[in-house]
Amino acid sequence: MNLALLFDEDFIADDRVRLTGRRLAHLHSVLKVDTGDEIPVGRVNGDIGTGEILHLTDAVAELRVRLDRQPPPALPLTLVLAMPRPKMFRRILQTCATLGVKDLWLINSYKVEKSFWQTPWLGDEPLRDNLTLGLEQARDTVMPRVQIRKLFKPFVEDELPGLLAGKRALVAHPGTDTPCPSQLNQATALCIGPEGGFTPYEVGKLAEAGCEAVHLGPRILRVETAVPVLVSRLFDACL
Amino acid sequence: MNLALLFDEDFIADDRVRLTGRRLAHLHSVLKVDTGDEIPVGRVNGDIGTGEILHLTDAVAELRVRLDRQPPPALPLTLVLAMPRPKMFRRILQTCATLGVKDLWLINSYKVEKSFWQTPWLGDEPLRDNLTLGLEQARDTVMPRVQIRKLFKPFVEDELPGLLAGKRALVAHPGTDTPCPSQLNQATALCIGPEGGFTPYEVGKLAEAGCEAVHLGPRILRVETAVPVLVSRLFDACL
């Protein structure tokens, strides 16, 4: 927790917050703060700054906050991910939030197992909690928007062309001849398939919608590695 | 397992191997192969190619292998990592192997907790097993060399200057003014600190040894995210 992310319900006055639960435990056990200490804080979808510990007990911490700086810039990226295996999913959510992804679409694909959609991590609260952890890691405040589309074809035919308008559109696909471009640093939409990749049919449909298939070299990466590798390659000036 | 990595003890003739254990289970439960099918294989520290399933039972698989291509190129990187928290360590090992890191040094640092060095994952066999999983993911065969240095000062004073000879040397340090360079694509040594970073004393010692401190922007990344982000930024032509 490189920053404590503050939500509306934490505020008891314009410049006062009360923290309990996970964030309080972190103040005690990791940061080991005392009254008078300052910690980095940020208001969800707002500015970042510092919080001074006014009172601290085992039950609650009260802080006076001063929010006077903007959070780091967002990536100009629409990330379309085939729904990952649940045991990877939490970590991928956190990584996306840490890297500054703000527009995340989770879609179906032939190799996405039906059971993946049953994971409790897709609930509103677990989604928010894991994105919060990722934002706190990066000292960011802007909550990513996550959209879930459990049908591939209607998404790709009806929604994706609109999403791609005005953007460079790519699909990461190990089988193709074109290497992934570097340092685009422009509005981009990027599709990443499941373990085993999109099927040829799916790559064809993504191409029809306007996505160019690109590869990352001979190494096949797990999705959780491909996301930071691709983000770093496409947006070195934005990280 | 995008490739089955073969060890000397698997070979029963020049072109025949027997697989048991994890790799056999994967053939049955994930790849669902039959006699006559071919799978990608590679010999540790040797070539890659295909293996044809000759016999398959619940106890053993026998394959005829043809190894006729080189594995993907290695990264020209010496990676010096402060020993990560054990629950992250396995994943980081696998990620390093997948990305093509061949020269990995695990070192001590003030913020590395003593208990981290007690992890069973540092044993020879678990190290090899996790690096194997990372290589198999990337269809690589060349086993990374892992060196363990539990004393910071003797390593940095006596060994590091020699390691850096002929290389661009960097230490990733969030507090500094110089942004990390892009697309070096040359022999490089890169030091990455623990959670919370190297101390100013440690950054000073690394600088004395020849490392330039560079940052990755305002976002603070977990080590497991920083490794692929930095590798992708430094070596886009090598991935």
Chai-1 contact restraints between the chains, C-beta under 6 A:
chainA,res_idxA,chainB,res_idxB,connection_type,confidence,min_distance_angstrom,max_distance_angstrom,comment,restraint_id
A,N2,B,I220,contact,1.0,0.0,6.0,A-B,restraint_1
A,P72,B,P218,contact,1.0,0.0,6.0,A-B,restraint_2
A,P72,B,R219,contact,1.0,0.0,6.0,A-B,restraint_3
A,T95,B,T225,contact,1.0,0.0,6.0,A-B,restraint_4
A,A138,B,R219,contact,1.0,0.0,6.0,A-B,restraint_5
A,S182,B,D236,contact,1.0,0.0,6.0,A-B,restraint_6
A,L216,B,L239,contact,1.0,0.0,6.0,A-B,restraint_7
A,G217,B,L239,contact,1.0,0.0,6.0,A-B,restraint_8
A,P218,B,P72,contact,1.0,0.0,6.0,A-B,restraint_9
A,R219,B,P72,contact,1.0,0.0,6.0,A-B,restraint_10
A,R219,B,A138,contact,1.0,0.0,6.0,A-B,restraint_11
A,I220,B,N2,contact,1.0,0.0,6.0,A-B,restraint_12
A,T225,B,T95,contact,1.0,0.0,6.0,A-B,restraint_13
A,T225,B,P228,contact,1.0,0.0,6.0,A-B,restraint_14
A,P228,B,T225,contact,1.0,0.0,6.0,A-B,restraint_15
A,P228,B,P228,contact,1.0,0.0,6.0,A-B,restraint_16
A,P228,B,V229,contact,1.0,0.0,6.0,A-B,restraint_17
A,V229,B,P228,contact,1.0,0.0,6.0,A-B,restraint_18
A,V229,B,S232,contact,1.0,0.0,6.0,A-B,restraint_19
A,S232,B,V229,contact,1.0,0.0,6.0,A-B,restraint_20
A,S232,B,S232,contact,1.0,0.0,6.0,A-B,restraint_21
A,S232,B,R233,contact,1.0,0.0,6.0,A-B,restraint_22
A,R233,B,S232,contact,1.0,0.0,6.0,A-B,restraint_23
A,R233,B,D236,contact,1.0,0.0,6.0,A-B,restraint_24
A,D236,B,S182,contact,1.0,0.0,6.0,A-B,restraint_25
A,D236,B,R233,contact,1.0,0.0,6.0,A-B,restraint_26
A,L239,B,L216,contact,1.0,0.0,6.0,A-B,restraint_27
A,L239,B,G217,contact,1.0,0.0,6.0,A-B,restraint_28
